[in-house]
């Protein structure tokens, strides 16, 4: 089962007048399409940046910890503090990296991470020497990448101030046996270096963001143009041809049953190709989906599937508020649409039910149909499906992307049930 539908609300592939008895809806302008693409692309870019920063933070922490352990091989009395602090920092960085591999970062979490980086940079630099100021460089780069040059400069100034305060405190009230000497000249050079780096990072990342935005706009326009061309060209032409074939079939039905039957077959092929082109058009644009609207989106998708295919389809959910992350909601929308189009293409089902629920502390998306089923009988987990090389490949990949699990229950000739369990946030 492989589906390629995406959200059609506001899509130019929808018909502008009733044709051949099908519902008519109004095409949307290109602004919403390109805006939706830019918003989805920006959100995805933000998550990729946060995961990259988390990986860099964990790698730098592990490297500095190893260097500090090697340099402190003699185990001087004052060597335990930087090693212990670096160990804690590295453990925290690894935990954050593992978390962001399966979850989206939020605005609040990004601010919390930045504040933590700022404090760690000052503490580690004060306790462990100038080499540990690299943590501060990472924090400044992260600020420039997330926000603007102003935030990067402010971060550098804050780290510099915390660094000086930390060194003064350690000099005054350091642990017994430890020796921390405050060096004004070295501190001034460190702060000056951080400020210069913040300015350079801010400039480079601003140019990078401008270039990325231009590329995103160009891609959005290209996709919008392709979508309109599909709607105004191939799809409309096929619909017009389908209508003509339908009229011709009705005229010949009373005189030539064989010709009428052949025309009906051609009409079916044309309608299937219209649906295929709509799916292709939707595949080139990302779903612009607010998590709060996921149930409504799925309900609309199922209803649209019922109208387009004639297959009895329904959506069932008792969720009033959805607390899944944006990334999980986008993947769930794609998974549901993958399954629905696969029902149309491969199952021969007369009925299909899509369910969204939360059970046992996990979210669950279930797709039931009464079609042909898969070429096995019984229930297989995702691991068993992989070993047997069975099941929908695209759906399995999307389920893995959200840290979920897939199981399929198949009864050949009587239908199939896809159940996706995923983290509930």
Secondary structure as GFF3:
##gff-version 3
##sequence-region A 1 425
A	DSSP	alpha_helix	30	71	.	.	.	ID=ss1
A	DSSP	alpha_helix	80	102	.	.	.	ID=ss2
A	DSSP	alpha_helix	107	128	.	.	.	ID=ss3
A	DSSP	three_ten_helix	130	133	.	.	.	ID=ss4
A	DSSP	alpha_helix	134	146	.	.	.	ID=ss5
A	DSSP	alpha_helix	149	173	.	.	.	ID=ss6
A	DSSP	alpha_helix	184	229	.	.	.	ID=ss7
A	DSSP	pi_helix	230	235	.	.	.	ID=ss8
A	DSSP	alpha_helix	236	252	.	.	.	ID=ss9
A	DSSP	alpha_helix	257	283	.	.	.	ID=ss10
A	DSSP	three_ten_helix	291	293	.	.	.	ID=ss11
A	DSSP	alpha_helix	294	309	.	.	.	ID=ss12
A	DSSP	beta_strand	312	317	.	.	.	ID=ss13
A	DSSP	alpha_helix	326	342	.	.	.	ID=ss14
A	DSSP	pi_helix	343	347	.	.	.	ID=ss15
A	DSSP	beta_strand	351	359	.	.	.	ID=ss16
A	DSSP	beta_strand	362	369	.	.	.	ID=ss17
A	DSSP	beta_strand	378	381	.	.	.	ID=ss18
A	DSSP	alpha_helix	382	388	.	.	.	ID=ss19
A	DSSP	alpha_helix	393	401	.	.	.	ID=ss20
A	DSSP	beta_strand	405	411	.	.	.	ID=ss21
A	DSSP	beta_strand	415	423	.	.	.	ID=ss22
###
